[in-house]
């Protein structure tokens, strides 16, 4: 159990480290975009070779497929709600100070007109916090199960850490731009870190001896949440500020995570 707790703490420590950097330093938007793209690439490997494959082997394609779609649906609905909520709360200092996000201003995108500035401030931070928590809990459940069963978990740990760090960094920086106090931002990301660490312990405890078909469900749910977060949040936000160059960073994240999965 000590090893499981260590793995969970290391994976979730990236959230606190990233948030601390995000609230303290103002990094270039392009660098943040490249970090998000790298995280996306690492998550692609994790969901394919660690989460969904394991779910399929434990519960079959139907159980894995249904769990995946449920995870994607839950994340999509939650993300849409948070996007709209963030739009209503956003109050830019001036119309020209912030460039709007097409992802958050869907009406503007449909009408092929520029997104409003009110659609960008702080919204990414809330969405990223939701993404990290929603897919982080089942991911860490899977991490705990892998470590307890002796099937490795190093690749999944690396992928979780590599994705958590830039997500927390960008999310905390976005919250700081919204005007949230630093203590509040760090508190929110620290709470998420504690929650996902506890998930790893639960995965190594009660779930490790459960029926494989039961364990298959949270793994599949995590896969769906990861896919949805990639398409809905990470990749759009990365391309928003990084342009086509983020493709190379995504490829680098994939290759590194895949290489670790072979170890």
N, C-alpha and C positions, 0 to 999 in steps of 0.2 A: 504493500500500500504506500510505503514511503516513496518508491520509484514513481508510482502513479501521481502522487501529490507533487513530486518534483517536476514531472512532465507537464502537468496541468498548470503549475505556477510559472514555468518557463514560457509556455504558450501564451498565457494571459498577461505576463509581465510586459509583453509587447504593447498591450493596450495602454498601460500606464506610462511606459517610456515614450510612446508615440504622442500621447496626449500632452505630456510634459513638454516635449519639443514643440508641439503645435501651438501651445498657449504662450510659450516663451519667445520663440523666434518667428520672424516673418520670412518664410522661404519663397523663392520664385515660383510662380504658378506652374511654369513648365516642369520644374523639378518635381513638384507635387503630382503633376499628371503622370510623369514617368514612373514614380513610385506606385501610384495606383495601378498603372498598367502592369507593372512587375507583379503586384499582388494578384491581379487577375490571371496572369499566366500560371502562377503557382497554384491558385485555386482550381484551375482547369485540370491540372494533374491530380490534385487531391480528390476532387469529386469523381474523376474517372476511375482511378486505380485504387483508391482507398475506400471511398464512401459507397458509390453506386455498385461497384463490382462486389464489394463485401455484402451489400444488401441483397444483390441478386443471388449470390452463392448461398446465403442463409435462408432466403424466403422465396426465391423464384422470381421470374420476370413480372408476373402480374402484381405481386405484392410490392416489389421494388418500383415498378412503373407507377402504380397508384400512389404510393407514398411520395414519389418524386413530384407528381403533379399536384398533390395536396400541399407539399412544401412550397412549390413555386406559386400556387394560388394564394396561400396565406401571406407570403412575403409581398407579392404584387399588390394585394388589397391593402396591406399595412403601409406599404411604401406610398401608394396613391393617397391614402388618408393623410400621411405625414407631409407629403408634398403640398396638398391643399391647405393643411393647417399652417405650414411654414409660409405659404404665400400670403395668408391672411394676416400673419404676425409681422411680416417683413416691413421694415420702415427705412429705406435707404436715405442717406443724408441729402443726396441730390440725384436727379434723374440720370446724370451722366457719369456718376462716380462708379457705378457697378454695371457690368454687362449682364444682361438677363440670360437665363438658362432656358433653352428650348424644351428640355426635358420637363421643367417645372411649369412652363407656360405652354401647355398643349394647345390652347385655343389659338395662340399666335402661330404656332407651328402649322396647325391645320389651315390657317388663312395665309400662310406663306409671308408673314410679316415678322419683323424683329421682336424678340421676346422682351418683356418689360423688365426694367431693372429691379422691380420689387420681387421678382421671382428667383433671385439668386442669393440674397444675404441670409446665411445661416441655415438654409434649407438642406444643403448637402450634409452638414454636421449631424442633424437629427436623423436623416435617412441612413447615414453611415453607422450611427450608433445602433439604430434598429437592425441594420443588416448584420453587424458584428454579433449582436446578442442573439438574434433569431437563428442564424446559421451556426453561431459559435457554440451554443448549448449542445445540439446534436453532434457537432464535430468533436467536441471534447468528450461526449459520451463514447463516441467511436474511438477516441484516443485512449480513454481509460480501459475500454474493452480490449483493444489491441495490446496494450502493455500487460494487462493482467493475464491474457491468454498466451503471451509470449510470441505473438506474431509480428513483433517489431514496433511500429508506431513512430519510428524516427522520421520517415518521410512525411507522415501526416503532421508531426510536431513541427517540422521545418516549414511545411506549407502554411500551417496555421500562424506561426510566428511571422513568416514573410508577408502574409496578407494582413495580419492584425496591425503591424507596425505602421504601414503607410495609411491604412484606413483610419486608425486612431489619430495619426498626425494631421491628416487632411480634415477629418471631422472636427477635431479640437480647434484647428485654425479657423474653420468656418464658423464655429460657435463663438470664437473670440471676435470675429468680424461682426457678428450679430450684436455684440455688446454684452454677452454673458460674463459674469465674474469668473476669474481664473479658478477660484476655489470651487465654484459650482461645476465648471467644466471638468476639472480633475476628479471631482466627486462622482460625477455621472460615469465617466470611463472607468474609475476604480471599482464602482459597484458592478459594472459589467464584467470586469476582470474577476471579481470574487465569484460571481454567478457561474461563469464558464469553468472556473477552477473546480467549483463544487460539482459541476456536471461530470468532469473527468473522474472524480472520486466515486460518484454514483455509478458511472459506467463500469468501474473496476469492482464495485461492490455488488449491489442487488442485480444489476443487469448482466453481469458476467456469467452468472449461472442460469440465466433465463433460457427459455425455448428460443432456438435460432430464428424462428419466424417472428417472434416478438421483437427481438433485437434488430431484425431487418427493417422494421418500420421507422425508428428514429434515424437510421443511416440513410434510408431513402428520402426521408423528409429533409435531412440536411442537404442531400444532393440537390433537391428541388429548390431549396432556399438559396443555395450557392449559385445555381444557374440563373435564378431570377435576379439575384443581387448583381451578378456579372452584367446581365443584359440591361437591367433597369437603373443601376447606380454606378458601379465601378467603371465600366467601359464608356458610358456617356460622359461622366465627369472627367475621365482621363482625356478623351478626345476633345472635350470642350476647351481645354487649356493647353493640350499638347499637340493636337493635330495628328497627321499621319505618322509622325515619328514614334508615337506610342506603340506602334505595331512591333517594333524591334524590342522594346522593353517588355512587352507581353511575351514575346518569344523567349527572351532571356529568363523570365520567371518560370516559364513552362519547362525549359531545358534543365534548369537548376533543380527544380522540384522533381522532375522525372529521374534525373541522375541520382538523387538521394533515395528515391524509391527503389533503385536497383541495389543499394548498399545492403 
